[in-house]
Amino acid sequence: MANIKRPMFTPSILEGLCKTIGDTVDGLTGSEIGHILQNADIADIDPAATKWKRLYAAFADWQNKNQCSNHILRFIQDALQPVRYIRKEELFHNRRLEVNKRLLFIGVELSEEGKYRIVDKATTISEAEQRSTRLKQKLKNRNTHIKVFEYCTAELLVENYFHAVFEATKSIADRLRDMTGLHTDGNALADTSFSTTQPLIKINNFLTATDRSEHIGLGNFIKGIFGLIRNSTAHEPKIKFDINEEEALDILNTISYIHKRLDKAL
């Protein structure tokens, strides 16, 4: 991509990028911004400004002078190198998701490996709205649990179906935490919630061997979803996780089934 002049970002897309990267709570630090701007050969023209405005000033100045977005892309790639996010995988995925929503409008995407790839360019949010409407209708036809619909928004689907699935998987963990008061995540959350000695969630009377098997099975089922969708992409960047609409429907309905079983918890 270095030899090809990439299209300029519109002001609104550029602002969205800067607000994501320079977020007050979990964005880059001021010193990181200065260092990466220098590495990307972008002049830091307003270092005293708030983080996102500092980035916007630097990006807009460079882009206007060079009539392309190449060095901005270099900055983003450096800022989202996976090695920077060791033990901060969730932050990496969330930040990359938000950045990719904007990159899509110039026809590129940043992969889990921190490499760019060319993708179909989106021109308007209506493309994602159409995709979202179609998916929601198919989910309704399958009597999908209401919780799943919260994660099929156009903003997620503007990138690809994987991100709707990835976010929907989080709904299971959020629900377990709400039901139990725990603050853990992943397998530890499922194991404690569905403990066989002191279960915090019971989906049956837990009296017979069949009850016990069903109880253990749902806990393992949830861990399987965590392993398939969340842990794979968080810890194994080499894995390519391209999901088409039909696969997304299958996974989202599996998540729906889990929510329906949790609805019946005692």
C-alpha angles and dihedrals in degrees: 000000000000092000095050122075105233120214121269120257118244114243093254094050091045091051091051091052092050094048090051096048094039097041112157094230108036105004127111117297120250092253091050090052092052093048096047093045088055092049090051093050092240118142114242094222099169109028093160094061124097112280101261093041090049089054093044092052092049095045095044092048093050094043094049092050096046102031094224139073101234100117091043087056089049089054092049092048091051092046091051101044105140092229088068090061104054106150088006098081095138091055090049094053094045094047093045090049092053093045093048091054087065098037089057089072091066093041103256136105133195112231128215087262091060093251127127123239131184115250136174108288119241117215102183139014087242089080089062091042090057091048091048093049092050093049093047092052091052090048091051089052087057092050091242120191115265092239091067094058090065088069102049098077124146090244090063096039093051086082106036143302093266093074093054088051093044092052093043089056088059088060090070093054091045091052094049090051091049091050097046107027090234122144100202128101142212121008093350090058093048094045094051094043092050098035113155093217102043107008116191091194123043121187093183140011090283092219107117136048088253091053090050093049091049091049093050091043095058091048090051091045090056091048088051091056091048090050095045099046112017108028096040095060095036097054106023109053091176091069114101109214106188111164124189125205096267093050090047090053092051093049094043090052090051088054088047090054091053091052091049091053090049089052087065096049114133 
